[in-house]
Amino acid sequence: MKQFIVLAAILPILLVFIAQSTLEGVRSVRLSAAEDAIRAFCIEASYFDGGSPAHAEALRNRLAQIFHCGSGDVYIDLRETSEYHIDWRVSFPVGDIMAGARLMGLSRAENRGRVEISGTIVVAPPPPEPLPPPGTPEEPGTGEPGEPGEPENPDEPAEPGEPGEPAVDEG
């Protein structure tokens, strides 16, 4: 009977640790999803909006959806520090900070808070325009074989003769 009483006293405390690790896992997944959303927004804004993440309302709504809060509760600060660097800082409300707060004597108001995450995103410059296909008039010397500057057989050396022979200047 003593073992049952001890188990009944210890089991709720042990369950708090399991619930806390689950709560931390959910929070970690949400933070990772938020960072991915911020990176995608900054890269998209840099490429398509002329390099400046000006309107962050879509990002605010996405983060509010991730953290299950109102969009007015999410604070976003995006600053372009250089041409390809964007500093970001996001603050949002957190639901339950501690699992089993009532068991530990914390009220619902004491078990709430805000989390702030920040970082820097390096946005690579947009890829260069593709080159025109060979043989177009924009590229000199890539026309038909037999034109000056291009040997007819690519395996034969162009000028002045066999490899290893010194070039003779006829001037």
N, C-alpha and C positions, 0 to 999 in steps of 0.2 A: 504494500500500500504506500510505503514511503517513496518508492520509485515512481509511482504514478503521480503523486503530488509534486515531486521534483520535476518530472516531465511536463506536467501541466503548467508549472511556473516558468520553465525555461523555453518551452516551445514557442510562445508568442515573441519572445526576444529573438530567437533564432530566425523566425519568419520575417522579422523586421529587416534583417541583413539580406535575406533573399529578395524581399520587395525593394530594398534600396538599390541593390545591384541591377534589378530589372529597370527601375526608374532611371538609373544612370545610363543604361544601355539605350533606352528610348531617347533620352536627352542627347546622347552622342550621335545617334542616327539623325536626329533633327538638326543638330549643329552641322553635320556633314552635308546634309541636303541644303541647308542655308548657304554654306560656303560655295557649293556647286552652283546654286542659283545666282549668287552674287558674281562669280567668275563669268558665267554665261552671259549675264546682263552686261557686265563691263566690256567684254570682248565684242558682243553684238553692238553695243553703243559706240565703241571705238571704230569698228569697221563700217557701220552703216549710218551713223549719225554725225559723221565728220570728226570723230575723235573725242567727243565730250559726252559723258553720261549725264545729260541735262535733266531729263524727266524720269524720275525713279518711282513713279506711281505704280507701274506694273510690277516692279520689284517689291515694293511695299506690300501690295496685295498678295504676291506669291509667298513672301515671308510670313505674313499674317496667316495664310493658309497652312504653312508648315508648322507654325507654333501654336495654332488653334487660339488665336486672339484677334482683336479688332485691328484694322489697318492703322487706326490712329494711335495705337499703342506701340507701333514699331517705329524706332528712330533710325534714320539712315543718313550717313554722312559720306559722300563720295567726293574725293578731291583729286584732280589731275595734277601730280607733282612735276611731271615732265611729259614729253611727247608720248612716251610709251609706258609710264608708270601711273597707276591709280591707287591711291590710299583709300581704304574703306573702313568704316566703323559702323556697326549695327548694334542697337540695343533693343531688347524685347523683354516682355514680362515672362516669368517662369511660373508655372503652376505650383505643384508641390515640390518643395526643395528636399524635404525629408520624408521618407515613408514611415508611417507609424507615428506621426507627429502628436496625435492625441494621446497615444500610449506614453510618449515622453513628456507630455504636459505642455505642448505648444498649441496655441490657438491657430485658427485658420489664417488670420491676418499675419501672424508671426511666421507662418510657413510659406509666405509668398516673397517674391523678390524680382529683380531684373538681372539679366545677364548681358554683358557687353563683349562682343567679339570684334576683332579688327585684323587687318593685314594689308599687304601690298600686292597688287596684281601687275605683272609685267605683260603688257600686250605687245606681241610681235607686230611689226609692220605688215600691212597687207601683202600678199604674194604679188610678185611683179606680173605684168601683162605677158601672156605667152608670145613667143616669137613666131613670126609668120613661117609657113612651111618652106623648106628649101626650094629654090627655083623661082621664087617670086621676084619681081623687078626691084623690090626694096633692098635685097641682099646682092651686092656685086660679087661676081666670080662664082656663082653657083648655077650657071645655066647648063647648056648642052656641052658634052665632051668635045674637045677640039677648040674651045674658046681660049683666048690667051690667058695664061695663069693656071690652067687646069690640064694636067696630063691626060692623054686618052686612056692609057692603062695605068691604074693607080699603083700597080706593083713596080712599075719602072720609075726611076728617078726623073725629076723634071729637067733640070739643067745642072750642071755642065758635064755630064758623063757618068762614069762608074763611081760608086762609092770608094773612097780611099784615094782617088786621084785628086791632086790639087787643082783648084779652079784656076784657069788661065785667064788673065785679064788681057783683052785685045785692045787696049786703049792706048 
